[in-house]
Structures are given as C-alpha cells and as structure tokens.
Amino acid sequence: MRRLRTTALDRELARRLAILARGEEVDRDLPKADTIALAAITIGSFAIVLIAQAL
C-alpha cells in the first residue's frame, strides 16, 4: 500500500488532537478556532466519503 504524503492539514489536525489529548479537565471548552477547525475537517471528510461512494 502506498503511503500518502503528510499535508499541512494532517499536521495541524495531529497537533490539535495532541493538545486535546493532553487536557486533564473534562469540562474544558475548546477554543472557538479549534471547534471550527475540527468541524470543518469532519464535514470535509464526510463529503469526501460521500463523493467516493457515488463514484
């Protein structure tokens, strides 16, 4: 299997997930920018899956 190149988006997602994983407070709110970024990544991933299934 071919390994895909790591993109800036992949690195940013990994960075943000690492920050979230280190958080000790369960009730801590995410910064608005992180919430928007994670939502955009989730929606984009879902759209890619739908497009791939349609092909």
N, C-alpha and C positions, 0 to 999 in steps of 0.2 A: 504494500500500500504506500502511495506517495504521501509524504508529509507536506502539508501546506505551509507556506511562509507565514510567519507571525507578523500580523499587521499592527499598526498603532492602536486600532480599536481593540484587538486582542490583549495587547499590553495594558491598555487603560482599564479594561474590564478586569483583568487579573489583579491590577493594583487596587482597584476599588473593592473587589471581593476580599482581598487580603486585609484591607482596612476594616471591613465589616467583620471578618472572622476574628480579628484581634479584640474587637469590642467586648467588654465584660458586662456592660449594662444592657439588660434585655429591653428595658423600656426606652432606650435611647432612640431619638428620632434621627432619621437620616437627613443630611443636608439636602436642601431642595435640588441642588445641581446633581447630586448623586441619585436622587429619586428619579429625576427626569432622564438622566443618562441610562439608568437600568431599565426604565420603562421603554425608552426608545430602542435599546438593544433587544429587549424581549419582543416588542412589536415587530421589529425588523426581522428577527429570527423566525417568528411565526409566519410572516409574509413570505419569506424565502422558502419555508417548508411548503406552504400552500402552492406557490408557483411551481416548485419542483414536483409536487404531486400532480399538478394539472398537465405537466408535460408528458 
